[in-house]
Amino acid sequence: MKRSLLCALMLALTALPAAAANLVKTYSYFSVGGRTLDDIEAQLSKNGPQVKSTGMRHPGATQMAFTTRVSYAQKSDSCRIVDAIVTLKVKVILPEWRRPRKADRDVRLFWDTLSADIKRHEERHVEIAKNHARALEDALKATFPQKTCDAAKAKAAEITAAMLAKHDRAQVQFDRVEGVNFESRILRLLRYRIERTESGRLPG
């Protein structure tokens, strides 16, 4: 397998910056053509989603948006949060190879391995966001009563901003670890897939 393609993709798996306990998830696909690894690399660079934070195109991405609905109850001397609902809307963007009939077996094998890893990576971004959305809901519901509803709203905004910042740091850390381990992970997955193919447990 071409080492240049592996290196080129080391930093390519990422999530778009996000600002839930309720999850709305959709998928979108972009076309990848070509018969060789060079062709595929060029297609990923040309057609992949562009990430604003890097200005680069990537082989996969996840767009995220958090929406928080908070209900308050006013008493004579205090105001408290009575309910908080966080909804996470995500759009997972993945590559879809228009596989030529005469594509080499090694190229097909590499693509199957790479595309599966891209999908796993993006789904993990979604899981990280869901976990932080649940934590945000819990934190909002656990907020102590404030003197006024304006103070309660300010506290909710403070908690939300802190949790979303924590979420973004977790996503960046995940990408950093995945980028460092990308080449060794893909090679390990390739070996595993080759072994299963040769043993007849996967189609060739």
N, C-alpha and C positions, 0 to 999 in steps of 0.2 A: 504494500500500500504506500501511496506517496506521502512521505513525511512532510512535504511542503503544505499539503492540504490540512494535515493535522495541526501544524503550527499556525496556519492562517486562521483556523477556527478556534484557537485556544481562548481568545478573548471575545468570541462572537456570541456566546450564549448569555443572554441578559434579559432582564425585565425592564420595561419602560417605567420611568419614575411614577410613583403613585401619590396621590394625596389621600368577610363580614359574617357576621353570623348568618345573615341571609345571603345566599350566593346565587347570582345570575351569571351563568357562563355560556359563552358562545365561542365558536371556532371559525377561523378564516384561514384559507389556504392560498399560497402563491405558487405558481408553476415553476418547476425546474426542469430544464431539458438537458440534452447532451448524453454522449456515450462513454466519455472518459472522466477520470477524476478531475482533470484540468477543466473540462467542460462544466462539470458540476460546480466546481469552485467558482468559476466565472459567473455562472447563473445565480448562485447564492449571493455573490457580491453585487450583482446587478439588480436582482428582483426581490431580495430580502427586505423586510421592514426596516425603515430608517428610524434610529433612536435619537431623539433630540439631545439627550445628555452627552452622547458621543459624536453625533453627526455622521455615524457610520451605519451601514446596512448590516443586518444580522440574519443568521439562518432561522431564527425563531425569536418571538417576543411575546410578552403578555402585557396588555394595556389594562390598567386597574383604575377604578373610581370608587371611593368610599362615600356613602351617604348616611348621615346620622340624624335620626328623629328622636327628640327628647321631649318628654312631657313633664310638666311642673305642677306642683300643688302649693297654693298660697295659704298660709295660716295667718293669724293675727300678728305673730312675732317672728315668723320664719317662712322660708320657701324651700321645698325639697324636690329632687328629681324622683318622680314616681315610676317612670319607665324610660327605657332607652332601646332603640332598635337601630342596628347598624346593618346596612345592605352593601354588599360588595358586588360590583359589576365588573366582570373580567371578559376580555376578548383575547383568546389564545390564537396566535398567528403562527402557522406551521408550513413547512415546505411540502410540496407534492411533486414527486418526480414523474415526468412522462417517460416511462421506461421504454427505450427502444427495444425492438425484438432481438437485435443482435448485440446487446450490451454484454460485455464480458462477465463471467461468473464472479470474478473478484470485485468488479465494480458494483454488481448487484448486492453482493455480500456486504461491502463497505456501506452502501447506501442504507440497507436495511438496519445495520447496526447504528449508523449515525442518526438516522431519522427517529429511531426508537429512543435514543439518548436525548435528542432535542425535545421530544414530547415529554419524557420523564422530567427533564430539567424545568420546562415551563409549568408542568403540573405541580412541581414542588414550589415554584413561586406562588401559585394559587394557594397551596396549603399554608405557606408562611403568612400570606395575607389573611386567610380565614382565621388562623390562630390569633393574630393581633386584633382582628375584628371582634372576636369573642372576648378577648381581654379588655378591649375598649368598652364593650357593653357592660361587662362586670364592674369595671372601674367607675363608670358613670352611675350605675345603680347603687354602688356602695358609697357614693359621695354623701358627706354629712350635710344636714340642712344649713342653709345660709340665711342671713338676716333678711335679704330681699331676693326677689326672682331675678333681678338684674345681676346680683352677685352670684346667684346659682348658675345663670347662663354664662357668666364670665368664667366660673369654675369649670363648667362643662367644656367650654372652648379651650381652656388651659389643659385639661386632661386629654382632650382630643388631639391637640397639637403635639403634646408630649408622646402620646401613643403612636401617632403616625410617623413622628421622627424616629421612634424606636423601630417601627416597622421598616422604614426605609434603610436604616442601618443594617437590619437583619438581612434584607434583600441584597444589599451591597456586599456584605460579608459572605453570603451564600455564593454569589457570583465569583467573588475572589477565590474562594476555596475550589469551586468547580473549575475555574480557569487554570489554576495551578495543577490540578489533577487530571485535566482533560485528556492529554495524550496517553498517559498510562491507563486511564479508565477505558478509552476507546480500544486500545490495543488488547486489554484484558477481555473486553466484551467480544472483540473480533475472534480471539482465540477460542472463547467459549462457544461462539456461534459456529465456528469452523468444526469444532469437535462434535457438536450436535448434528451438524449437517453430514459429516462423514459417518456418524453412527446411525444415520437414517431417521433421526428424530425431527429434523427440519428439512423442508424441500430444498433442493440444490438450486 
